């Protein structure tokens, strides 16, 4: 896993908010089945996220992608 020296803030579509946008902290990235996934934190919950290069948006899964 690649971790960043300093987490950075981004806007993301949040699963528990039914796709509404909110701020996340991007902590690092990893590869899963040839797809880059991001490790993010949203309101104290570490979870996975993907970046969609067509919409230029992060999608954070704080329901089923929880890591803690």
C-alpha positions as a printed Julia matrix, in Angstrom:
68×3 Matrix{Float64}:
   0.0    0.0     0.0
   1.18   3.5    -0.8
   0.6    6.0     1.98
   0.92   9.72    1.63
   3.16  11.83    3.87
   0.22  14.04    4.64
  -3.41  13.04    4.05
  -5.25  15.34    1.71
  -8.89  16.42    1.67
 -11.25  15.79   -1.24
 -14.97  15.87   -1.89
 -16.55  12.44   -2.43
 -19.87  10.76   -3.0
 -20.61   8.95    0.3
 -22.46   5.62    0.27
 -24.28   6.18    3.62
 -25.51   9.56    2.34
 -27.01   7.95   -0.78
 -24.38   9.54   -2.99
 -24.45  13.03   -1.5
 -21.1   14.8    -1.37
 -19.0   15.36    1.76
 -15.33  15.77    2.63
 -12.98  12.79    3.05
  -9.3   12.46    3.91
  -7.31  10.35    1.44
  -4.75   8.33    3.42
  -3.26   6.02    0.78
  -3.86   3.78   -2.2
  -3.63   0.09   -3.02
  -4.41  -2.28   -5.91
  -7.24  -4.82   -5.81
  -7.99  -6.99   -8.86
  -6.22  -4.58  -11.22
  -8.18  -1.59   -9.88
  -6.68   1.15   -7.79
  -8.54   1.62   -4.51
  -8.02   4.41   -2.04
  -7.92   4.18    1.73
  -9.89   7.12    3.07
 -11.27   8.38    6.34
 -14.79   9.74    6.65
 -16.01  10.98   10.05
 -13.52   8.78   11.91
 -14.22   5.64    9.83
 -11.48   4.22    7.63
 -12.96   2.79    4.46
 -12.26   2.17    0.8
 -13.01   4.46   -2.09
 -12.58   4.49   -5.85
 -11.89   7.36   -8.2
 -13.98   7.59  -11.37
 -11.87   9.21  -14.07
 -14.94   9.97  -16.23
 -16.73  12.01  -13.55
 -13.51  13.07  -11.76
 -15.12  12.05   -8.45
 -14.27   9.86   -5.49
 -16.88   7.34   -4.3
 -16.39   6.32   -0.66
 -18.02   3.14    0.65
 -18.48   3.7     4.37
 -21.12   0.95    4.62
 -19.52  -2.18    3.14
 -15.95  -0.98    2.63
 -15.15  -0.33    6.31
 -11.63  -1.18    7.38
 -11.9   -0.72   11.17
